[in-house]
C-alpha cells in the first residue's frame, strides 16, 4: 500500500511538472482551432448566443476558455498564455480523472489472489497516460481532446465503482451527468454513452441505473441539441462528424503547401 501511494505521488508530481513546463514553453503558440475556440468563448462570455452556438465547435471547452478570459481580462499580449493556462486546468482535470480510474481498477486488483502488485499497474498506467497526453493530445494544441479524455476516464471509473446497490440513484445520476458534459466537450461521446450506461447496468443489474443515467444524460445532451437545432433551424447533434467524413473519406485529398 505504501509503495502504491509513493508511486502515485511520484508520477502525479512528474505529470504536474511536465504540464507546467509545456504550458510555459508553448504559452505563445496557437493553432487555428484554438483561435476559433477563443472567439466562441468570448461570444459566450458576452452573451452573443447566435455566434456562440456552433454545430462545429463543441460548447464546453469554449465556455472554459471564455470564463477564464472573462475573469482575468488579459491584454492582447497575454491572451494566448491565459488560454494555455485554461488548457492546463483541463489537463489537471484529465489527470485527476485518470487517477480516479486507476484507483478504481486498483481496488479490483487488490482483491485478486494472483500476486500481481497494484503499484506496478499504477506505474504502467501513469506512463501510458503521459505518453498518450504529450504524444497524442498534447498541451501545445488548443483543442477539447483532453477535456473529452477526462470525462471518459471519469465515466469509466464510475462504472467500476463498487457499492452500486447502496447508492444506485446518486451514482446513476452522476454517470449520466458526466456523460452529458462529455458530449458537450465533444460530439463523439454521444455515441459512447450507451456503452458506458450498458456496462454500468451489467455491473449493477439494477433498472434504476439505466433510468437514472439515461434521464440525466438526456436532459443535458438534449437541452443543447434543442438549442443548437433551433438556432440552425434544422435538427443536428453537431456537424463535425459530417465535415470530417467529407475531408478524410468522401472528399479530395488535402494539399499542404
Protein Blocks (a to p, Z undefined) as FASTA:
>chain_A
ZZmmmmmmmmmmmmmmmmmmmmmmmmmgccfklmmmmmmmmmmmnopaklmpcckbcfkl
mmmmmmmmmmnopafklmmmmmmmmmmmmmmmmmmmmmmmmmmmmmmmmmpcnhpafklm
mmmmmmmmmmmmmmmnopmbgcfklmmmmmmmmmmmmmmpghklmmmmmmmmmmmmmmmm
mmmmomklmmmmmmmmmmmmmmnopaklmmmmmmmmmmmmmmmmmmmmmmnopacebjkl
mmmmmmmmmmccdddZZ
